[in-house]
């Protein structure tokens, strides 16, 4: 990895690491390649872009908070390695800045530059644990900004001691008045549904998100009722993998603050393997296409006894769609696509809000394309 470049929503450079062994035009070539691809394809841009230059490089990129983070790469490098690093960069910036935006980056420009230099050193990830970084790069605060603006230096804090904990993800000497740790299980259901409403295939993608405020060096154990059901699981480095393989329990010394303990895939169980279980919402569709457009009729029915919130129905019509006329029947929900031409800028899509209290609702869309 040759460096990092952060662009704003208009693809203008905000900050970048130093490309010490490369010509000044190297970073600009990757910015131009990303900008050209973005203007041509929008959000459907490929995550890895080939850059036509004498260096034979590619540009891996990730978007977050309206910003675009580019990582030029040369040589034989696994793109997943690069994207894993970009994910860590986004998480660290969010921990330091909160709201990740152009304004927050410019307000804490010096802090962001220090973070980028500490996380990537001569093309290799160096310090990526937030607890270690906080001892090297002081997080921005309102008091620090006021002192810097007024030129007061005598009240600044002493230089922090080097990170010396034997556990890379946790500081030593942590103290809390109230010792507590929170676990949130977040799952996303992904399913393929036939036109008659039957579920063709389904999977659950989940993660266990934690917030730890514990003193000292706690050693925790986390038990799963059915660990054998987990597939493609991935743990935070704090989890003792060998012990999990032996006992199927997660034994770990948690980091301080927010972290993701576990990610996993959970195939949806079914009494009949040939027939996956029903979803909390039933979808039935009727599609008719013609030379310059088509018509869709989608019926949504809530069939779960549990409360459903923030349900949205979205139709992606493609970039060639030029206009759409939307209606709906039943009580409750409200159409957000009223009137011909009510298309979103994100790949030509139309959305409706669905109120589960109305039980059944039918949405109609008549669209035209080039």
C-alpha positions in Angstrom: 0.0 0.0 0.0 1.6 3.2 -1.2 -0.5 5.7 0.9 -3.9 7.1 1.7 -5.9 9.9 0.0 -9.1 11.3 1.4 -11.5 13.2 -1.0 -14.6 15.1 -0.2 -18.0 14.4 -1.8 -17.0 16.5 -4.8 -13.8 14.4 -5.3 -11.5 17.2 -4.2 -8.5 16.2 -2.1 -8.6 17.0 1.6 -5.6 15.2 3.0 -3.1 12.5 2.0 -0.1 10.7 3.4 3.3 11.4 2.1 4.3 9.4 -1.0 8.0 9.7 -0.3 9.5 7.3 -3.0 7.1 8.2 -5.8 6.7 11.2 -8.1 4.4 14.0 -7.2 2.0 13.1 -10.0 1.4 9.6 -8.6 -1.3 10.6 -6.2 -3.0 12.8 -8.8 -3.2 9.9 -11.3 -5.2 7.9 -8.8 -7.5 10.8 -8.0 -8.1 11.4 -11.7 -8.8 7.7 -12.2 -11.3 7.6 -9.4 -13.0 10.8 -10.4 -13.4 9.7 -14.0 -14.9 6.3 -13.0 -17.2 8.0 -10.4 -18.5 10.5 -12.9 -19.2 7.6 -15.4 -20.7 5.0 -13.0 -21.7 6.8 -9.9 -22.3 4.5 -6.9 -21.8 1.4 -9.1 -18.1 2.1 -9.5 -15.8 -0.9 -9.2 -14.1 -1.1 -5.8 -10.7 -1.8 -7.5 -9.7 0.5 -10.3 -6.8 0.0 -12.7 -4.7 3.1 -13.1 -3.0 3.4 -16.5 0.5 4.6 -15.6 4.1 3.5 -15.7 3.9 2.2 -12.1 1.3 -0.5 -12.9 -0.9 0.3 -10.0 -4.5 0.0 -8.9 -6.7 2.2 -6.7 -8.7 0.5 -3.9 -11.3 2.8 -2.4 -14.1 3.0 0.2 -16.7 5.7 0.9 -17.9 6.8 4.4 -19.7 9.8 5.6 -19.7 11.5 2.2 -15.9 11.0 1.9 -13.9 8.8 -0.4 -10.8 7.1 0.9 -8.4 6.0 -1.8 -5.5 3.6 -1.3 -3.0 3.3 -4.3 -1.4 -0.2 -4.5 1.4 -1.6 -6.5 2.6 -5.2 -6.9 0.9 -8.4 -5.9 -1.3 -7.5 -3.0 -4.6 -9.1 -1.9 -7.3 -6.5 -2.3 -9.1 -7.9 0.8 -6.1 -7.0 2.9 -6.3 -3.4 1.6 -10.1 -3.2 2.3 -9.7 -4.6 5.8 -7.2 -1.9 6.5 -9.5 0.8 5.0 -12.3 -0.5 7.3 -10.0 0.0 10.3 -9.1 3.5 9.1 -12.8 4.4 9.0 -13.4 3.0 12.4 -10.5 4.9 14.0 -11.5 8.2 12.4 -15.0 7.7 13.6 -13.8 7.0 17.1 -11.7 10.2 17.1 -14.0 12.5 15.2 -17.5 11.1 15.8 -19.2 12.4 12.7 -17.0 11.7 9.8 -17.3 14.6 7.4 -15.3 17.2 5.5 -15.9 19.7 8.3 -14.7 17.4 11.0 -11.6 16.4 9.1 -10.7 20.1 8.5 -11.3 21.0 12.1 -8.9 18.3 13.3 -6.5 18.3 10.4 -3.4 17.8 12.5 -4.9 14.9 14.4 -6.1 13.1 11.2 -2.6 13.5 9.6 -0.9 12.0 12.7 -3.3 9.1 12.7 -2.7 8.3 9.0 1.0 8.4 9.5 0.8 6.1 12.6 -1.5 3.6 11.0 0.4 3.2 7.7 4.2 3.2 7.8 6.2 2.6 4.6 3.3 0.7 3.0 2.5 -1.5 6.0 -0.1 -1.2 8.7 1.7 -0.3 11.9 -0.6 0.8 14.8 -4.2 0.0 14.3 -5.5 -0.5 17.9 -7.3 2.6 19.1 -6.1 2.2 22.7 -2.5 2.3 21.5 -3.2 5.2 19.2 -4.8 7.3 22.0 -1.4 7.2 23.8 0.4 8.4 20.7 -2.2 10.8 19.2 -4.2 12.9 21.7 -7.9 12.9 20.6 -9.3 16.3 19.8 -11.3 18.1 22.4 -13.0 21.5 22.8 -10.5 22.6 25.4 -7.6 21.7 23.2 -9.1 23.8 20.4 -9.7 26.8 22.7 -6.1 26.7 24.0 -4.7 26.4 20.5 -6.8 29.3 19.2 -5.8 31.6 22.1 -2.1 30.6 21.9 -2.1 29.2 25.5 0.6 26.6 25.9 1.3 26.5 29.6 -1.9 24.6 30.4 -1.3 21.7 28.0 -1.1 18.2 29.4 2.1 16.4 29.9 3.4 14.2 27.1 1.8 10.8 27.6 4.0 7.8 28.4 4.6 5.3 25.6 2.1 2.5 25.2 3.5 -0.3 27.4 0.7 -2.7 28.0 1.4 -6.4 27.3 -2.0 -6.5 25.7 -2.0 -4.5 22.5 -5.7 -3.6 22.5 -6.0 -2.6 26.2 -4.3 0.0 28.4 -3.0 -0.7 31.8 -4.4 1.1 34.9 -8.0 1.6 33.7 -10.4 2.7 36.4 -14.2 3.1 36.3 -16.6 4.0 39.1 -19.2 1.7 37.5 -17.9 -1.5 35.9 -20.2 -2.5 33.1 -20.1 -4.1 29.6 -22.9 -4.1 27.0 -23.5 -6.6 24.3 -25.7 -5.9 21.2 -26.5 -8.6 18.7 -27.2 -7.1 15.3 -28.4 -9.4 12.5 -29.3 -8.7 8.9 -31.6 -11.1 7.0 -30.8 -11.6 3.3 -33.3 -13.6 1.2 -34.2 -14.4 -2.4 -38.0 -14.4 -2.9 -39.8 -15.9 -5.9 -42.6 -14.0 -7.7 -45.3 -15.9 -5.8 -43.8 -15.0 -2.4 -42.0 -18.3 -1.6 -38.5 -18.0 -0.1 -35.9 -19.5 -2.5 -32.9 -18.9 -0.2 -32.0 -17.0 2.9 -29.1 -16.3 5.2 -28.5 -14.3 8.4 -25.4 -12.1 8.8 -24.7 -11.0 12.3 -22.3 -9.4 14.6 -21.8 -9.0 18.4 -21.0 -5.3 19.2 -19.7 -4.5 22.6 -19.1 -1.4 24.8 -16.7 -2.1 27.7 -16.2 0.1 30.7 -14.3 -2.3 33.0 -11.4 -1.5 35.4 -8.1 -3.3 35.5 -7.6 -6.4 33.2 -10.8 -8.4 33.3 -10.9 -11.9 31.8 -14.4 -12.7 30.5 -16.2 -15.7 29.1 -19.0 -15.5 26.6 -21.1 -18.6 26.0 -23.3 -19.3 22.9 -26.3 -21.6 23.2 -25.6 -23.1 19.8 -22.1 -22.3 18.5 -22.2 -25.1 16.0 -24.8 -23.2 14.0 -22.3 -20.4 13.2 -20.6 -20.3 9.9 -17.8 -18.1 8.5 -17.2 -16.6 11.9 -14.5 -14.0 12.6 -13.3 -12.8 16.0 -11.7 -9.8 17.4 -8.0 -10.5 18.2 -8.8 -10.5 21.9 -10.6 -13.8 21.6 -8.6 -16.9 22.4 -9.2 -18.9 19.3 -7.7 -22.2 20.6 -9.9 -22.2 23.6 -13.0 -21.5 21.5 -12.2 -24.5 19.3 -11.9 -26.7 22.4 -14.8 -25.5 24.5 -16.9 -23.4 22.1 -16.8 -20.5 24.6 -15.4 -17.1 23.8 -12.7 -16.3 26.4 -11.2 -12.8 26.1 -9.7 -9.7 27.7 -11.9 -7.0 26.2 -10.6 -3.7 24.7 -11.7 -0.5 26.4 -14.6 1.2 24.7 -16.4 0.1 21.6 -15.4 -3.0 19.6 -16.9 -5.8 17.5 -16.4 -9.1 19.3 -17.7 -11.5 16.7 -19.1 -11.5 13.1 -20.8 -14.6 11.7 -23.1 -16.1 9.1 -26.1 -18.1 10.3 -28.0 -20.2 7.7 -31.7 -20.0 8.5 -32.8 -23.4 9.9 -35.8 -25.1 8.3 -37.8 -28.2 9.1 -37.8 -28.9 5.4 -34.3 -28.1 3.9 -36.0 -27.8 0.5 -38.3 -25.1 1.8 -36.7 -22.2 3.8 -38.9 -20.8 6.5 -41.2 -17.8 5.8 -39.9 -14.2 6.3 -41.5 -11.7 8.6 -42.8 -10.0 5.4 -44.3 -11.6 2.4 -43.6 -10.2 -1.1 -45.4 -11.0 -4.2 -44.6 -9.4 -7.5 -46.0 -9.1 -11.0 -43.7 -7.6 -13.7 -44.4 -6.8 -17.3 -41.8 -5.3 -19.6 -42.0 -3.6 -23.0 -39.6 -2.0 -25.4 -39.3 1.4 -23.6 -40.2 0.6 -20.0 -42.4 -1.6 -17.9 -44.8 -2.0 -15.0 -44.4 -3.5 -11.6 -47.0 -4.5 -9.1 -45.7 -5.5 -5.6 -47.8 -6.7 -2.7 -46.3 -6.5 0.7 -47.9 -8.4 3.7 -46.7 -8.4 7.3 -47.0 -11.9 8.8 -45.0 -11.5 12.0 -46.5 -11.2 15.4 -43.5 -9.1 16.5 -43.2 -5.3 16.0 -41.7 -4.2 12.6 -40.3 -0.8 12.3 -38.8 1.4 9.5 -39.9 -1.0 6.6 -39.1 0.3 3.2 -39.8 -1.1 -0.3 -37.3 -0.1 -3.0 -37.3 -0.8 -6.7 -34.0 -0.4 -8.6 -34.9 0.4 -12.2 -31.3 1.0 -13.4 -29.5 4.1 -14.8 -31.5 3.9 -18.1 -34.8 4.8 -16.3 -36.0 8.3 -17.2 -39.2 8.6 -15.3 -41.6 6.7 -13.0 -45.3 7.0 -12.0 -46.1 5.5 -8.6 -49.4 4.7 -6.9 -50.4 2.4 -4.0 -53.6 0.9 -2.5 -54.7 0.2 1.0 -54.4 2.3 4.2 -51.4 3.2 6.2 -48.2 3.7 4.2 -47.3 6.7 2.0 -45.8 6.7 -1.4 -42.6 8.7 -1.8 -42.7 8.4 -5.6 -45.7 10.4 -6.5 -45.7 12.0 -10.0 -44.0 11.0 -13.2 -40.2 11.4 -13.0 -39.8 10.9 -9.2 -36.6 8.9 -9.4 -33.7 9.0 -6.9 -30.3 9.8 -8.1 -28.9 6.5 -6.8 -29.1 4.2 -9.8 -32.7 5.1 -10.8 -34.7 3.7 -7.8 -38.0 4.5 -6.2 -39.0 3.9 -2.6 -42.1 3.5 -0.5 -42.6 3.5 3.2 -44.6 0.5 4.4 -46.7 0.6 7.6 -46.9 -3.0 9.0 -50.1 -2.0 10.8 -51.9 -2.0 7.5 -51.0 -5.7 7.1 -51.3 -5.8 3.3 -50.4 -3.1 0.8 -49.9 -3.1 -3.0 -47.5 -0.7 -4.8 -47.6 0.1 -8.5 -44.9 1.6 -10.6 -45.0 2.4 -14.3 -41.6 3.5 -15.6 -40.0 4.6 -18.8 -36.4 4.2 -20.0 -34.2 5.1 -22.9 
